[in-house]
Amino acid sequence: MTAHAESEAEPVTPGVEAADDEDEDLYEDARRARWTATVTGALLTLMGLTAALMRVGGGVPALVPAAYGSGSAVCVLAAALGARGRTRWALWLMILGVMVMALGDQFD
């Protein structure tokens, strides 16, 4: 009976196990990239909104808080794209959002 049970078991191929491990590693890398893009975009958004709210009450031109708000809106879009797996687009949008915020800081 043991010979029959052994013959029913599927043979283990070393190449298949290695491919499964590689697929799991790629899946984990992609998941980590999505989380990183989402969290970074959300943090940049919060920082931009905080800076915009701090500048609204001060005696600065209206362009400064508008630039911070616009940059944080771009970072919101980047966070949404990062959550959907578009991490390259999210990276470039985060860079663009920070550049808009920095431009607003230059008008201060």
C-alpha positions as CSV (number, residue, x, y, z in Angstrom):
1,M,0.0,0.0,0.0
2,T,2.8,2.4,0.6
3,A,4.1,2.0,-2.9
4,H,0.7,2.9,-4.3
5,A,0.5,6.0,-2.1
6,E,3.9,7.2,-3.2
7,S,3.0,6.7,-6.9
8,E,0.0,9.0,-6.5
9,A,2.0,11.8,-5.1
10,E,3.1,14.4,-7.6
11,P,6.8,14.4,-8.4
12,V,8.7,17.4,-7.0
13,T,10.6,19.3,-9.7
14,P,13.4,21.6,-8.4
15,G,12.8,24.1,-11.1
16,V,9.1,24.5,-10.2
17,E,9.9,25.2,-6.6
18,A,12.5,27.8,-7.5
19,A,10.0,29.5,-9.9
20,D,7.4,29.6,-7.1
21,D,9.9,31.2,-4.7
22,E,10.9,33.8,-7.4
23,D,7.2,34.6,-8.0
24,E,6.6,35.1,-4.3
25,D,9.7,37.4,-4.1
26,L,8.4,39.5,-7.0
27,Y,5.0,39.7,-5.5
28,E,6.5,40.9,-2.2
29,D,8.6,43.4,-4.0
30,A,5.7,44.8,-5.8
31,R,3.6,45.0,-2.7
32,R,6.3,46.8,-0.8
33,A,6.7,49.3,-3.7
34,R,2.9,50.0,-3.7
35,W,2.9,50.5,0.1
36,T,6.0,52.8,-0.1
37,A,4.5,54.9,-2.8
38,T,1.2,55.2,-1.1
39,V,2.6,56.1,2.3
40,T,5.2,58.5,0.9
41,G,2.5,60.3,-1.1
42,A,0.2,60.6,1.9
43,L,3.0,62.0,4.1
44,L,4.0,64.6,1.5
45,T,0.3,65.5,1.1
46,L,0.0,66.1,4.9
47,M,3.2,68.1,5.0
48,G,2.0,70.3,2.1
49,L,-1.4,70.9,3.6
50,T,0.1,71.7,6.9
51,A,2.5,74.2,5.3
52,A,-0.4,75.8,3.3
53,L,-2.5,76.2,6.5
54,M,0.4,77.7,8.3
55,R,1.1,80.2,5.5
56,V,-2.6,81.3,5.0
57,G,-2.7,83.3,8.2
58,G,0.7,85.0,7.7
59,G,1.5,88.1,5.7
60,V,2.6,86.2,2.6
61,P,1.4,86.5,-1.0
62,A,-1.6,84.2,-1.8
63,L,0.6,82.4,-4.3
64,V,2.6,80.7,-1.5
65,P,-0.3,78.7,0.1
66,A,-1.8,78.1,-3.3
67,A,1.5,76.5,-4.4
68,Y,1.6,74.3,-1.3
69,G,-2.0,73.3,-1.8
70,S,-1.4,72.5,-5.5
71,G,1.7,70.5,-4.7
72,S,-0.1,68.5,-2.1
73,A,-3.0,67.8,-4.6
74,V,-0.4,66.3,-7.0
75,C,0.9,64.2,-4.1
76,V,-2.6,62.9,-3.4
77,L,-2.8,61.8,-7.0
78,A,0.6,60.2,-6.6
79,A,-0.5,58.3,-3.6
80,A,-3.6,57.0,-5.4
81,L,-1.6,55.9,-8.4
82,G,0.9,54.2,-6.0
83,A,-1.9,52.3,-4.4
84,R,-3.1,51.0,-7.8
85,G,0.4,49.8,-8.6
86,R,1.5,52.6,-10.9
87,T,4.7,53.2,-8.8
88,R,6.8,54.9,-11.6
89,W,4.1,57.4,-12.3
90,A,3.6,57.9,-8.6
91,L,7.3,58.6,-8.1
92,W,7.4,61.2,-10.8
93,L,4.2,62.9,-9.6
94,M,5.7,63.0,-6.0
95,I,8.8,64.7,-7.4
96,L,6.6,67.2,-9.3
97,G,4.5,67.9,-6.2
98,V,7.5,68.6,-4.1
99,M,8.9,70.9,-6.8
100,V,5.7,72.9,-6.9
101,M,5.8,73.2,-3.1
102,A,9.5,74.3,-3.3
103,L,8.5,76.9,-5.9
104,G,5.9,78.2,-3.6
105,D,8.5,78.4,-0.9
106,Q,10.7,80.6,-3.2
107,F,7.9,83.2,-3.4
108,D,7.9,83.6,0.4
